[in-house]
Amino acid sequence: MAFGFSCFSIISLWGTYLRHSFSAAGLSAQTIDIDDETTIHFWGPKSPDLSNPKPPLVLLHGFGPDAHWQWNQQVAFFAREFALYIPNLVFFGDSTTKSAERSEMFQAVSMGKLMEKLGVKRYYVVGTSYGGYVAYHMAAMWPERVEKVVIASSAVNMKRRDNVEFLEKRAKVENGEELLLPQTEAQLRALLALSGYRGLDYMPGFLLKDIVRNMYSKNRKEKIELLKGLHVGNYDTVNISPLPQDVFLVWGEHDQLFLLEKAIELKGLLGKKTKLEVIKNTGHTPQVENPAQFNKIVYKLLVG
């Protein structure tokens, strides 16, 4: 039987490889009901080593592909020293809810319930972009649980004015869904051009279409609702408070989604225990663009 080229998906094959790499690092894909409405899919330790327990570390992905795509270059590195928990946020991967809630605070509550359900009492949290919003709220809600928090490339302090300026001047789109939930090759190219410091013009069209089909089509309606439900960037004032924990900001020097100036402002808002690390020659996704330096910085911040 002959199969057409359209049946072949490089992205599906690569996704299978990434899942195997997570498994090789001692993680297993798991699903748990955290309450009567919400189910979370996550990667976690296959079997905790009770004789030599590692400090738990939660990695929260951004608004884009599922968790195993966004953290694949961190798993092997951090699994050596930490017990990793890498959830898919609600409506990403196989995480879902019957609740009508769509805010980043709801995501934070869901992640807190996940860790409580798993019996993990204290942990570190690293969140990138949209996941950084969630990480901030987890740290604010549960200072007795979150020991340290890393907020990477995430302007928790973004105001409505910043959002409008970004959409109109840099992204040149009418709303966030046009950029963050691409449906065409051209829209994905625009997102990649804004996200990365180095251009990806060399990527062939068939691969971009494969990415759109496999990474951005699932739960599109619900993800649009998540964007509309955001508090960050939808108000004229910033409603955040300093955190009691050690807070670390990690930013790409050339981040075009959240400019470096927002990181400097955020550092001042979050208090004296906040440090900022800037990765040079890097855009919005330092964990992908410059993983070796990102991993080294985050490890030093967490264990220091």
MOLINTA-V966004 format. One record per residue. N is the residue number from 1. PHI is phi in radians with two decimals (999 if undefined). PSI is psi in whole degrees, -180 to 180 (none if undefined). NEAR is the number of other C-alpha atoms within 8 Angstrom. Layout:
BEGIN
N & PHI & PSI & NEAR
N & PHI & PSI & NEAR
END
This chain:
BEGIN
1 & 999 & 133 & 2
2 & -1.68 & 140 & 3
3 & -1.99 & 139 & 5
4 & -1.28 & 162 & 6
5 & -1.08 & -29 & 5
6 & -1.12 & -19 & 5
7 & -1.35 & -18 & 6
8 & -1.54 & 132 & 6
9 & -2.27 & 111 & 8
10 & -1.08 & -40 & 8
11 & -1.13 & -41 & 10
12 & -1.10 & -42 & 8
13 & -1.14 & -43 & 8
14 & -1.16 & -37 & 8
15 & -1.08 & -39 & 10
16 & -1.10 & -42 & 8
17 & -1.07 & -43 & 8
18 & -1.12 & -39 & 11
19 & -1.12 & -37 & 9
20 & -1.15 & -36 & 8
21 & -1.20 & -34 & 10
22 & -1.12 & -43 & 15
23 & -1.11 & -40 & 9
24 & -1.13 & -24 & 7
25 & -1.50 & 6 & 9
26 & 1.63 & 15 & 9
27 & -1.87 & 156 & 12
28 & -2.34 & 148 & 10
29 & -1.33 & 128 & 8
30 & -2.37 & 154 & 8
31 & -2.30 & 136 & 8
32 & -2.51 & 140 & 8
33 & -1.45 & 116 & 9
34 & -1.53 & -18 & 12
35 & -2.82 & -166 & 6
36 & -1.26 & -14 & 5
37 & -1.99 & -27 & 9
38 & -2.11 & 134 & 13
39 & -2.09 & 131 & 12
40 & -2.01 & 131 & 16
41 & -1.73 & 134 & 13
42 & -2.64 & 162 & 11
43 & -1.79 & 128 & 13
44 & -2.53 & 175 & 12
45 & -0.99 & 137 & 11
46 & -1.11 & -46 & 7
47 & -2.67 & 113 & 4
48 & -1.00 & 140 & 7
49 & -1.52 & 96 & 7
50 & -1.20 & -24 & 5
51 & -1.38 & -25 & 4
52 & -2.48 & 69 & 5
53 & -1.13 & 139 & 8
54 & -1.73 & 151 & 8
55 & -1.14 & 133 & 9
56 & -1.25 & 139 & 12
57 & -2.31 & 124 & 12
58 & -1.77 & 127 & 12
59 & -1.92 & 121 & 12
60 & -1.94 & 122 & 17
61 & -1.39 & 169 & 15
62 & -1.58 & -174 & 12
63 & -1.45 & 96 & 8
64 & 3.12 & -137 & 8
65 & -1.10 & 166 & 10
66 & -1.09 & 169 & 11
67 & -0.98 & -41 & 12
68 & -1.19 & -20 & 10
69 & -1.39 & -37 & 9
70 & -1.47 & -22 & 12
71 & -2.04 & 16 & 12
72 & -1.15 & -24 & 10
73 & -1.63 & 7 & 10
74 & -1.93 & -24 & 10
75 & -1.02 & -57 & 11
76 & -1.06 & -38 & 10
77 & -1.16 & -51 & 8
78 & -1.43 & -23 & 11
79 & -1.13 & -20 & 11
80 & -1.18 & -33 & 6
81 & -2.03 & -14 & 7
82 & -2.27 & 153 & 10
83 & -1.52 & 108 & 13
84 & -1.51 & 139 & 15
85 & -2.24 & 115 & 12
86 & -2.17 & 90 & 11
87 & -1.49 & 155 & 13
88 & -1.53 & 125 & 16
89 & -1.09 & 164 & 12
90 & -1.03 & 129 & 10
91 & 1.37 & 12 & 12
92 & -1.98 & 147 & 11
93 & 0.99 & -133 & 9
94 & -1.81 & 18 & 8
95 & -1.48 & 134 & 13
96 & -2.63 & 167 & 10
97 & -2.63 & 153 & 9
98 & -1.63 & -9 & 6
99 & -1.17 & 152 & 6
100 & -1.51 & -5 & 4
101 & -1.19 & 141 & 6
102 & -2.39 & 5 & 10
103 & -1.38 & 166 & 10
104 & -1.16 & -26 & 13
105 & -1.17 & -38 & 8
106 & -1.11 & -40 & 9
107 & -1.06 & -42 & 12
108 & -1.11 & -44 & 12
109 & -1.06 & -41 & 9
110 & -1.11 & -42 & 11
111 & -1.20 & -37 & 11
112 & -1.11 & -41 & 9
113 & -1.12 & -37 & 9
114 & -1.04 & -50 & 11
115 & -1.15 & -36 & 10
116 & -1.15 & -43 & 9
117 & -1.08 & -34 & 8
118 & -1.42 & -6 & 6
119 & 1.39 & 18 & 6
120 & -1.62 & 113 & 9
121 & -1.54 & -35 & 7
122 & -2.38 & 144 & 9
123 & -2.85 & 162 & 13
124 & -1.62 & 153 & 13
125 & -2.29 & 132 & 13
126 & -2.13 & 124 & 15
127 & -2.23 & 136 & 17
128 & -1.97 & 136 & 14
129 & 0.94 & -121 & 14
130 & -0.96 & -37 & 11
131 & -1.14 & -24 & 14
132 & -1.19 & -36 & 19
133 & -1.03 & -46 & 15
134 & -1.13 & -43 & 14
135 & -1.06 & -43 & 16
136 & -1.02 & -48 & 11
137 & -1.21 & -32 & 11
138 & -1.09 & -45 & 14
139 & -1.14 & -37 & 14
140 & -1.25 & -39 & 8
141 & -1.30 & -38 & 6
142 & -2.27 & 68 & 8
143 & -1.09 & -22 & 12
144 & -1.39 & -13 & 6
145 & -1.83 & -43 & 9
146 & -1.50 & 112 & 14
147 & -1.35 & -49 & 11
148 & -2.43 & 152 & 12
149 & -2.34 & 135 & 15
150 & -1.97 & 123 & 14
151 & -1.95 & 112 & 17
152 & -1.90 & 125 & 12
153 & 0.89 & 49 & 16
154 & -2.48 & 104 & 13
155 & -1.48 & 80 & 12
156 & -1.08 & -18 & 10
157 & -1.67 & 14 & 12
158 & -1.24 & 133 & 11
159 & -1.75 & 172 & 13
160 & -1.00 & -41 & 11
161 & -1.05 & -42 & 8
162 & -1.12 & -41 & 9
163 & -1.13 & -46 & 11
164 & -1.09 & -44 & 8
165 & -1.08 & -42 & 9
166 & -1.10 & -49 & 11
167 & -1.10 & -42 & 13
168 & -1.39 & -43 & 10
169 & -1.62 & -41 & 7
170 & -1.72 & -47 & 9
171 & -1.43 & -30 & 10
172 & 1.00 & 47 & 8
173 & -2.30 & 165 & 9
174 & -1.47 & -30 & 7
175 & -2.61 & 165 & 7
176 & -1.13 & -31 & 10
177 & -1.15 & -31 & 9
178 & -1.06 & -34 & 10
179 & -1.57 & -49 & 13
180 & -1.48 & -15 & 9
181 & -2.21 & 67 & 10
182 & -1.09 & 143 & 13
183 & -2.02 & -8 & 9
184 & -2.32 & 165 & 8
185 & -1.02 & -43 & 11
186 & -1.12 & -42 & 6
187 & -1.14 & -38 & 11
188 & -1.19 & -39 & 13
189 & -1.04 & -41 & 11
190 & -1.11 & -41 & 10
191 & -1.13 & -45 & 11
192 & -1.12 & -36 & 10
193 & -1.14 & -36 & 11
194 & -1.37 & -33 & 12
195 & -1.36 & -39 & 12
196 & -1.82 & 148 & 13
197 & -1.25 & -40 & 12
198 & -1.70 & 133 & 7
199 & -1.14 & 155 & 7
200 & -2.12 & 39 & 8
201 & -1.14 & -19 & 5
202 & -1.32 & -14 & 4
203 & -1.19 & 126 & 7
204 & -1.21 & 154 & 6
205 & -1.05 & -39 & 7
206 & -1.11 & -33 & 6
207 & -1.26 & -40 & 10
208 & -1.09 & -42 & 12
209 & -1.12 & -37 & 10
210 & -1.11 & -41 & 11
211 & -1.11 & -46 & 10
212 & -1.03 & -45 & 14
213 & -1.16 & -39 & 8
214 & -1.65 & -21 & 10
215 & -1.96 & -22 & 10
216 & -2.15 & -2 & 13
217 & -1.57 & -28 & 9
218 & -1.26 & 136 & 6
219 & 0.97 & 36 & 8
220 & -1.05 & -46 & 9
221 & -1.01 & -47 & 6
222 & -1.16 & -35 & 8
223 & -1.21 & -34 & 9
224 & -1.07 & -40 & 9
225 & -1.11 & -37 & 9
226 & -1.08 & -42 & 11
227 & -1.11 & -42 & 9
228 & -1.23 & -25 & 6
229 & -1.50 & -3 & 10
230 & -1.11 & 140 & 11
231 & -1.55 & -37 & 8
232 & -1.09 & 129 & 10
233 & 1.44 & 2 & 13
234 & -2.01 & 9 & 9
235 & -2.29 & 157 & 9
236 & -1.37 & -18 & 8
237 & -2.14 & 162 & 6
238 & -1.69 & 128 & 8
239 & -2.02 & 69 & 5
240 & -2.29 & 155 & 8
241 & -2.17 & 158 & 6
242 & -1.01 & 148 & 7
243 & -1.77 & 146 & 11
244 & -1.34 & -21 & 6
245 & -1.38 & 170 & 11
246 & -1.19 & 126 & 10
247 & -2.07 & 134 & 13
248 & -2.18 & 126 & 12
249 & -1.80 & 130 & 14
250 & -2.14 & 125 & 12
251 & -2.39 & 144 & 15
252 & -1.37 & 135 & 16
253 & -1.00 & -33 & 11
254 & -1.97 & 33 & 12
255 & -1.11 & 120 & 16
256 & -1.70 & -14 & 10
257 & -1.40 & -49 & 8
258 & -2.17 & 103 & 11
259 & -1.07 & 153 & 9
260 & -1.00 & -30 & 11
261 & -1.07 & -29 & 6
262 & -1.23 & -33 & 11
263 & -1.16 & -42 & 15
264 & -1.13 & -42 & 9
265 & -1.12 & -43 & 9
266 & -1.10 & -38 & 11
267 & -0.99 & -42 & 12
268 & -1.19 & -35 & 9
269 & -1.28 & -31 & 9
270 & -1.51 & -6 & 13
271 & 1.85 & 177 & 9
272 & -1.19 & -20 & 5
273 & -1.55 & 15 & 9
274 & -1.79 & 133 & 12
275 & -2.08 & 149 & 8
276 & -2.10 & 127 & 11
277 & -2.03 & 127 & 9
278 & -1.91 & 128 & 8
279 & -1.72 & 118 & 12
280 & -1.24 & 157 & 7
281 & 0.93 & 40 & 8
282 & -2.46 & 147 & 16
283 & -1.75 & -134 & 15
284 & -1.41 & -16 & 16
285 & -2.13 & 69 & 12
286 & -1.06 & -30 & 13
287 & -1.19 & -19 & 12
288 & -1.75 & -45 & 9
289 & -1.30 & -37 & 9
290 & -2.42 & 61 & 9
291 & -1.09 & -37 & 11
292 & -1.08 & -46 & 6
293 & -1.25 & -40 & 8
294 & -1.01 & -49 & 11
295 & -1.08 & -43 & 12
296 & -1.09 & -44 & 8
297 & -1.12 & -50 & 9
298 & -1.10 & -41 & 9
299 & -1.06 & -46 & 9
300 & -1.09 & -40 & 8
301 & -1.17 & -40 & 8
302 & -1.28 & -39 & 8
303 & -1.66 & -10 & 5
304 & -1.26 & none & 4
END
